[in-house]
Amino acid sequence: MRRGLTPTVIVAALTAVVGLALLVWGASNGSPLVAPPSSTWDSPAITLPQGEQVDAALETGADDDASPPEEASDLSQRLVDLVQLGIILAVLYGMLVLLRNLLDNRGDRRTDLPSPHEDELVALLEASSDEVRYRALTEGDPRNAVVACWVALEEAAHRSGLREDRSRTAAELTTSVLSRWQVDPQAITTLSEAYREARFSRHEVTEAQRAAAVDALETIHGDLLRRLRVEQGIDAPTPSPGPERS
């Protein structure tokens, strides 16, 4: 599930944009973004009545008490540096928050991809799709059609990463995979028996047997589709009806 833009992300984005705009503006003008305060205010001149003189010692003392202008200038420059540093840190923080949000969304998109188990389920669904059932019902002779219905499931199980087990046949392994996805056991038995009869017997395979095999494959497809919806949280499994009570 993707995450939306939270207030924190929005504030971080605005901070980064405004801070970058200020830095770019200051650099393009060739002047510092924040300049130390300057003033043209001078102390008012004191006019003494004619004939009066200021004591030289007092004048000397007043000059000694005044703070040097260099110290005030250094303090102003430090404040300017702190403000500029704060703007740069705000820009970096905003960019980090945005980057983290993008990575989180990318991670969420990855979790939306099918898992290896879902890949197996999708492969089985494709092997029992409407197109496969339609071709089995309308093309070729009944014997080949019945065999094709089961072989399609075997190939799907093999493509999905089914490990080879020499102690069991391909049909047994396919039955095990279908059972793991809670497919109707009767449909599995019907199709697997029809497959064995069509492949290894010599008597004729009828159209009725073809139709029965396609019906079993349709039941398998429906159960697999229902299971896929459960895995994706789209649908809940339908409870099986209990025995009727008299």
PyMOL commands that set and color helices and strands:
alter all, ss='L'
color gray80, all
select helices_A, chain A and resi 7-29+56-65+69-111+116-127+130-138+142-159+170-180+185-200+207-231
alter helices_A, ss='H'
color red, helices_A
deselect
rebuild
show_as cartoon
